[in-house]
Amino acid sequence: MDDTTQWLGDQIDVDEQIARASSGGTVVGEPGKQPAPGGDEWEACRTDCDEDELLVALRPGLPRPPDVMSGKWGQVICYRPEFGDPRDEPLLPQLEHAARHDPARVLREVAANRRRLERHAPQMMVGYDSDEDDPSTYVLGCPACQTTVVREGDWPCEEIRDVVASYVDRPGCRDEWKP
């Protein structure tokens, strides 16, 4: 496995670990947990008391208990400023963003990125300056994308560079991997 594939796989593994930890096991229904078909459903809302909340429904599609909107069930975050009107400092947009990136969605993205890595797994290919009869002169390329002679630096392919773009702020990302 080359450095790009190893590093990218490590980043995807971290995303999976954090998503599973934040879901409390309900995304996959580990033993002793309530399985949630399709994963947790996260929702941002403003309560009748003008508090902004991020709520988790463990069973998507089922009616919520009456006290959900008052933050007594499934609450992840509740925000009300100590002073002043909460409408002057709304947190609701940030909570809506968090709800749209709930653990179930992250796990779907993890699975999709792993499939991309599989489809675009690098291998040694005939390079521009390679001797076809001498594999030691081959260069790393992507057989899914690069159907012609590969040049040094063609790997990672554009598809993998696009996946790397989500992780450029993480330690270990190299400039030559970026789109």
N, C-alpha and C positions, 0 to 999 in steps of 0.2 A: 504494500500500500504506500502511495506517495504521501508527501507532507501535506499537500492540499486536502486530499481525501481524509487523512487522519484528523487534521485540525477541524475540518468542517463536520466530520462525524462526531467529534468531541463536543462541538457547539450544539449540535442537534440533540445529543444525549443530555446536556445540561438543561435545554429547554424542556425535554421530556420529564426529567427529574423534578423540576420546579412545578410544572403543570400537575403532575401526579401528587406532589406534596400539598399544593394549594387546594386540590379538590378533596382532600381528606379520603381518598380512595374511592370516591363515588363515581368517578368517570368509568372505571373498569370493574367496580364492584368486587374489591378484594374481600377475602373471608372476614366476616364480622361486620361488614359495611353494607349499607343499602345500595344495591346496584341502581344506577340511573340510566335507563335506556337512552342511548345517544349522548350521555354525559350530563354534567350539571348545566343548568340554565341560569345564567347570571343576568341581573336586571338592575338598572339604575333608576331611582325614583326620588321624588320629593314627597315627604310626608305631609299630613295635615298640620303638623307643628313646624313646618318649614325647615325640616332637617333633610339634607341630601344623604341618600343611603345607597349602598351597593348590596343587593340581596342575592341569595342563592336558593333556587328551588331544586331540591334533590330529585324531583320527578317531573321533568319537562312535560308540559301539556296537561297536567292535572291542576284542578283549581287550587289556588293558594288558600291557606287558612285565613280567616278574617283578620287575625292580628298581624299578618305579614307586613302590611303597609305601616304599622306602628313600630316596626323594627324589633319584634320579639321573637322572630323565627327566621333563621337563615341569614341573619345579618352578617356581612363581612366588614363593612365600614359604615359609620354614621358620622356626619359632620354637621356641626352647628357652631358658628363663631361664638367666642366667649362674650364679645361685646358687639353691639350693633345688630342690624337687620341681616339675616342670612341671605336675603335676596341681593344684598350689596356685594357679597363675596361668594358667589355660587361655586360649588365644587361639582355640580351635576355634569358638566361636559367631560371632566376627567373621569368620573365614575361611569359615564356612558361609554367612554373609550375602553375602560377596563372591562366592562360587561361584554363588549364586542370581541374582546380577546380573552375569553374565558378559557379554562383548562381544556375543555372538549375541543375548542377550535385550535388551540395550540397543538394538541395531540394529532389532530387531522393534518396540520401543517408539518409536523414532525414526520408523519408517515409519508406525506407527499415528497418531502425533501429527501428522505431515505430512498424512495423509488427513483428520484432523479439521480441520486448518486449511483444507484445500481445501473440505470440505463446509460449513464455517461462515465462508467468506470474507465479510467485510463489504462492504456496498454502501450507497449513499445511498438512503434510503427515505422515504416520506411520514411526516413526524413529526406529533406531536399538534398543534403550532402551525403546520404547513406549509400552504402553498397548493399544492394538487395540480397546478396549472398552472405553478408556479414552482419548478423544481428547485433553485434557490439556497436555498430554505427547507427542503430535505430534511435529515434527520439520518442518521448512520451507524447501521446496524442489521445484523442477521443474517437473511437471507431464509429460512434453514433453520429457525430457531427462532421468529422474530418475524413472525407472519402477520397481526397486527393493526397498528394505528397505533403507530409507534415513538416513544418518548420520549427526550429527550436523556439520555444516561447508560445507555441500554439495551445499548450495546455497550461492552465485549465481552459476548457472550451467556454463559449459565451454563456451557455446554459448554467454551468457551474459557477461562473463569475457572477451571474445574476443571483444565485443562492448566497454566495459569499457576501453580496451587497447588504444583506440583512444583518451581517455580523461584523462589519468593518470596524466597529467601535470596541471590539473585544481584543484582549491581549493575544498576541501571536499572529494576527492577521498581517500578511505581507502585501506590500504595494503591488507586486506583480500578479497577485490573485484578484485584485479589484477590477471591476468593470471599467 
